[in-house]
Amino acid sequence: MLSNPIILNAFRFILLVLAQVLLFNHLNFLNFINPLVYVLFFYWYPIRENRAAFLLIGFLLGLVIDLFSDTLALHTVACVTLAYVRPIIMRFCFGANFDFQNFTFKNSTRVQRMTFLLLLIIVQHTLYYSLEILSLSHFVLILKKILFTSILTFVICVLLSSLFAIENE
Amino acid sequence: MQRIINFILRYRTTFLYGFLLFISLVFTIRSHSFHQSKYFNSSRWLSGSIYNTTTGITSYFNLNEENKRLADENEKLRSLLFNQAEDTLAAQYPRTDFDVIQAKITKNSYASPRNYITINKGSKDGLAQDMGVITTKGILGIVENTSSNYATVQSILNTKSNINAKIKHTNYFGSLIWDANRYDVVQLIDIPRLVPVTVGDTIVTGAMSSIFPENIPIGVIRKYGLNEAQSFYNIDIQLFNDMANLKQIYVIKNRNRPELLELEKRTADAQ
C-alpha cells in the first residue's frame, strides 16, 4: 500500500500534522522552543514533483497547522515559500546531478542531504519567526528564537528521518 | 496577446506562488492588528474535537495536583462562608451581576507572541465573545471566538491583550500589556509618576472594564521604572498564575454588559 506515492504522502501529511500540533507544539523546551518538524514533508516529498500541485499541498499543510495553532497564516507563508524554493535549494545542494533523470536521494551523499534539510529549516524558521513578531524592537528575541529552534528542529528531523528511512525511495 | 498568454503560462508557478503568498500575508497582517479570524481558529469542530480527545487521555496524568488545587480552593471558600455574618444586608440581597461557568483547557500555548487558549465550553453553554476568563489564582484572558462546543481565549500573554488593572487598595489604574519576552511576567503601563509604588505590591483588575469584576488578582510588582517621557511608570508584574500549567478555569459572564454597552453607545452617538 505504501508503495503508492499518493497514499504514502497523504499518510505523511496527516501524521506530520498530528505530530506537530499534538506533540511538538506543546514541547515548550526551555519555555520557548517548539520545533517545527513538519518541514520533513518538504524533505521527503518526491523529487520530480508537479510544481503547481506541490505549492497547493504546501498551502494546505500550512493552513491546517495554522488552524490548530491559532497562528493564522504564519505556517502557511513558510510552507508556500518552502514549496516554491525547494527546487532552487535542491539544485544548490545536489549540483549538476540533480538535472539527470535517474537522480535519486540514494545516490547523493549524507552531507548533501543534511545541507538540503538544514537550508529548508533555515528558510522556514527565518520566515516564521520574523513574521510572528514583526517588530524591529524584538530583533534579538527573533534571532534567539530562530537560532535555538532551528537547532532543535534539525536534531529532531535528523532523528526522525533516520528512524523512518524508506528503503526503496 | 499570444505573447502575454505565453508569458503567463511560462511563469505560472511563480504566479501561483505569488497569489498564495499574497493570501497568507493578508491573513498574517490582519492577525497582527485585528481580531482573530472567525472561521479559521482552533475552536472549530475538527480541531476542537481532536484537542478534546487528546485532553481526555492526558488529563489523567495530573489529576492529583488538580484535586489538591480544587481542595485548597474549597477550603478557602468554606472559611469565607463560615465566617460570614448570617443576616448582613449583603447575605440577604446577594449581588447577582456575574454568572460563573466552569470549563477545562484543551489547548494551552505560551511560547508565541500571540497566544490563544482553547477551552471545552462554547456558545451552547452560554459563552460569547468578550467574557472574562480566570483561574483559582488569577486572571487568564478574554473569550475571543466561540463555536457551539468550544471556544478560544485570548490569553493575557498576547501582544494584542489590553486589560484595565490597578494597584490593590488604591484607585490608580493602568493598562495591562505583554512585551512577548517572558511567559511569567506582564507589564502594567500608564501609572502616573506621583503614585507610590513598591516592589511586592499586589496588582488586581480595575473597575473600568465591563468584562472582569473588580479586584481579581493578577500578580505582584517585580520591578518598575519610568518610561521614556519620565512621566509614567512601566511596571513588570510577576503573575500569580503559572501560565505553563493550567487546567481548570472559570468564565465570567457580566449580566449587565449589554445594558452598559448600549448606554455607552447611546452616549457616544449623542455627541
Contacts between the chains, C-beta under 8 A, distances in Angstrom:
chain1	res1	chain2	res2	distance
A	21	B	47	7.8
A	21	B	50	7.9
A	22	B	50	7.6
A	22	B	54	5.6
A	25	B	109	7.2
A	26	B	108	7.6
A	26	B	109	7.9
A	28	B	110	7.2
A	28	B	111	5.5
A	28	B	244	6.7
A	31	B	110	7.7
A	31	B	111	6.8
A	31	B	183	6.0
A	31	B	244	7.0
A	32	B	111	4.7
A	32	B	183	7.9
A	33	B	111	7.6
A	34	B	111	5.5
A	51	B	13	4.5
A	52	B	12	6.8
A	52	B	13	5.8
A	52	B	16	5.6
A	55	B	13	6.6
A	55	B	16	5.4
A	55	B	17	5.8
A	55	B	20	6.2
A	56	B	16	7.8
A	56	B	20	7.7
A	59	B	20	4.9
A	59	B	24	7.5
A	62	B	24	7.1
A	63	B	40	7.3
A	66	B	40	6.8
A	67	B	40	5.2
A	67	B	41	7.1
A	67	B	42	6.6
A	67	B	44	6.8
A	67	B	46	7.9
A	67	B	47	5.7
A	68	B	42	5.7
A	68	B	47	4.9
A	68	B	50	7.7
A	68	B	51	7.8
A	69	B	42	7.3
A	69	B	109	7.2
A	69	B	112	7.8
A	70	B	36	6.7
A	70	B	41	5.6
A	70	B	42	5.2
A	70	B	109	7.2
A	70	B	114	7.7
A	70	B	115	7.9
A	70	B	116	3.8
A	70	B	118	7.7
A	70	B	152	6.3
A	71	B	31	7.7
A	71	B	112	6.3
A	71	B	114	7.2
A	72	B	27	5.0
A	72	B	28	7.0
A	72	B	30	7.9
A	72	B	31	4.8
A	72	B	36	7.2
A	72	B	37	5.1
A	72	B	40	5.4
A	72	B	41	7.4
A	73	B	23	7.8
A	73	B	24	4.1
A	73	B	25	7.2
A	73	B	26	7.8
A	73	B	27	3.3
A	73	B	28	4.3
A	73	B	31	6.8
A	74	B	28	5.9
A	76	B	20	7.8
A	76	B	23	7.9
A	76	B	24	3.9
A	76	B	27	7.1
A	77	B	21	6.6
A	77	B	24	4.6
A	77	B	25	6.3
A	77	B	28	6.1
A	80	B	17	6.4
A	80	B	20	4.6
A	80	B	21	5.5
A	80	B	24	6.2
A	81	B	17	7.9
A	81	B	21	6.9
A	83	B	17	7.8
A	84	B	13	7.3
A	84	B	14	7.9
A	84	B	17	4.4
A	131	B	28	5.6
A	132	B	112	6.3
A	132	B	113	6.0
A	132	B	114	7.9
A	133	B	113	5.2
A	133	B	180	6.5
A	134	B	32	6.0
A	138	B	113	7.9
A	138	B	180	6.4
A	141	B	180	6.8
A	141	B	181	6.6
